[in-house]
Structure formats: C-alpha cells, structure tokens
Amino acid sequence: MAMADTDAKTTLHRYLQTGRDAVVWKLDGLSEYDIRRPLVPTGTNLLGLVKHLTFVELGYFGETFDRPSGEPSPWLDEAPEDNVDLWATPDETREDIVGRYRRACAHADATIDALGLEASGRVPWWGAEVTLHQILVHVVAETHRHAGHADIVRELVDGSAGYMATDDNLPAADATWWSAYYDRVEQAARDGAAGESTDGSSAPLP
C-alpha cells in the first residue's frame, strides 16, 4: 500500500473516531428518560442516534465487504419496521446500546485496518459496488451529521453545548453574554426579514 493511501485512510479514520466519541459523550450525565425522549416532531433522541449509528457501522463495514459481525441488524430484515433503529425500547439499557456500538466500531476498525482504500465491496441496500474509500467518506459524513443532531438535542435537554468535554469549541462566555448574543442574532433575523411575508406582500413582524 502506498504511503499516500495509508495517510488518507488514517485521516479518515481519525475523523470517524472523533464523531463516534462526540455522539457517545452527549449521553454523559443524563437520566434514562432524557437520553431516550424525543425532542423534535420527528422523534430524534440521543440514545436512538447511538443505536442507529451501530447499524451504520455494522452494515457498511460488515456486510458491504463480506465481513459480517454476527450482531443482529434490522437493516437485514426483509421488511424492517420504519425507524426501528432510531429509538430505544424499554428493555434496551444504555449499557446494552453503547456496548453494542463500541463492538460495532471495533468490528469496523478491523475492516478498515485489513483493507486498502481501493478494496471493493457491495452495499446490499444500495445495490451498488463501492470502495472502502467511498464507504469511509460516507460513514464519516453520516456520523458527524448525527453528532450535529446530538448537539442540538442535548442543548434542548439541559442547555449543554460544545464539541467535546475536553475540547470545547464554543466561546468561553457566561450566561449573560450568551443571552445578549441570542438577542443580537434574533434582532438581526428580524431586521433581515423586515417587510417580508410568505405571500410576497409586506407585513410587520410581531
């Protein structure tokens, strides 16, 4: 394997692990109810995001490259229930779901380590031939997309925000600063939308 290939794979793998860590960290310090409860009309919830990403890892780095993990996956059922992988049932514990996610990631890591970026596979639910490079990019993108969902859900639960507990990417500011910042953004939105209405006519903002 060429050095450039090794470097590219290492970089992609590092970004993947960063997203994995962020999603799991968003559960820290919350009650069982708060990690399970839906916060938006589409039902997005923190533990469900971890559960979903478990099957992302198992499917894209397992069956795609003919390296099944042995873990059950609703993605492989003939007629899976809609969104079955996006919420936790009452009998599924936090430890069960996070533990299965970590096992799925370990299985994925073994696939990533064993194959070159140009190794070919086939995604059954896409019906398409792919390379490990393409799948790494796809799973990095999907993991970070859901990490963004987790950011918003966690903030809705208890106001906590930031990239990671040990690497906060937000300004070091107190509640007064954040309140003023919020008001500034709100005022900018009102000023930017002044006179606009959904039907194209002028209408004052409330």
SULHUCOR-V611493 format. One record per pair of residues at least 6 apart in sequence whose C-alpha atoms are under 8 Angstrom apart, sorted by the first residue. I is the first residue (numbers start at 1). GAP is how many residues later the second one is. D is the distance in Angstrom with one decimal. If there is no record, write none. Layout:
{{I GAP D} {I GAP D}}
This chain:
{{1 115 7.0} {5 111 7.6} {5 112 6.7} {9 108 6.8} {9 124 7.6} {12 124 6.6} {12 125 7.0} {12 128 7.2} {13 99 8.0} {13 123 7.5} {15 125 6.6} {16 120 8.0} {16 123 7.3} {16 124 4.9} {16 127 7.1} {16 128 7.9} {19 121 7.3} {19 124 5.7} {19 125 5.3} {19 128 6.3} {20 123 6.8} {20 127 7.9} {22 125 6.4} {22 141 6.7} {22 142 6.0} {23 26 7.8} {23 27 6.8} {23 123 7.6} {23 124 5.2} {23 127 6.4} {24 26 7.0} {24 74 7.4} {25 139 7.1} {25 140 7.7} {26 20 7.4} {26 124 6.6} {26 125 7.3} {26 128 6.5} {27 8 6.2} {27 19 6.8} {27 20 7.4} {32 62 7.6} {34 123 6.7} {35 10 6.6} {35 11 5.1} {35 12 5.4} {36 9 5.6} {36 10 6.2} {36 11 5.6} {36 12 7.0} {36 51 7.1} {36 52 6.6} {37 6 7.9} {37 8 5.7} {37 9 7.9} {38 6 5.3} {38 7 4.8} {39 6 6.4} {39 114 6.4} {39 117 7.2} {39 118 7.8} {44 42 7.4} {44 43 8.0} {44 105 7.8} {44 109 7.6} {45 41 7.8} {45 42 7.0} {45 105 7.6} {45 108 6.8} {46 104 5.9} {46 107 6.9} {46 108 7.5} {47 40 6.7} {47 41 6.5} {47 47 7.3} {47 50 7.6} {48 37 6.8} {48 38 4.2} {48 39 3.9} {48 40 5.7} {49 37 6.0} {49 38 7.5} {49 97 6.7} {49 101 7.4} {50 47 7.2} {50 48 6.9} {50 51 6.8} {51 34 6.0} {51 35 6.3} {51 36 7.1} {51 37 7.4} {51 46 6.0} {51 47 7.7} {51 50 6.9} {52 33 5.0} {52 34 5.3} {53 48 7.3} {53 90 6.9} {54 46 6.9} {54 47 4.6} {54 48 8.0} {54 50 5.9} {54 51 7.5} {55 18 6.3} {55 20 7.3} {55 30 7.7} {55 49 7.7} {56 83 7.3} {57 47 5.8} {57 48 6.2} {57 51 6.0} {57 82 7.5} {58 10 7.6} {58 11 6.8} {58 13 7.8} {58 15 7.9} {58 46 5.5} {58 47 7.7} {58 49 7.4} {58 50 6.8} {59 16 7.7} {60 63 6.9} {60 75 6.7} {60 79 7.7} {61 6 7.3} {61 46 7.7} {61 47 5.1} {61 50 6.2} {61 51 7.7} {61 74 7.8} {62 6 4.6} {62 7 6.1} {62 45 7.6} {62 46 6.9} {62 49 7.5} {63 60 7.4} {63 61 7.7} {64 57 5.3} {64 58 4.9} {64 59 4.8} {64 60 6.8} {65 55 7.2} {65 56 4.7} {65 57 6.6} {66 55 7.5} {67 44 7.5} {69 35 7.7} {69 38 6.7} {74 6 5.9} {74 10 7.4} {74 11 7.2} {112 20 7.6} {115 17 7.4} {116 16 7.0} {117 14 6.6} {117 15 4.9} {117 16 4.6} {118 13 5.3} {118 14 6.0} {118 15 6.4} {119 12 5.4} {119 13 5.6} {120 9 7.0} {120 10 5.7} {120 11 4.4} {120 12 6.5} {121 8 5.8} {121 9 5.3} {121 10 5.9} {121 11 7.3} {122 6 5.6} {122 7 4.4} {122 8 5.7} {123 6 6.6} {123 7 7.1} {151 10 6.4} {151 11 7.4} {151 12 7.9} {152 9 7.9} {154 6 6.2} {154 7 7.1} {155 6 5.6} {161 9 7.9} {162 6 5.1} {162 7 5.8} {162 8 5.9} {163 6 5.7} {163 7 7.9} {190 15 7.1} {194 9 7.9} {194 10 6.9} {194 11 6.8} {195 6 7.8} {195 7 4.7} {195 8 5.2} {195 9 5.7} {195 10 7.5} {196 6 5.3} {196 7 6.0} {196 8 7.7} {197 6 5.6}}
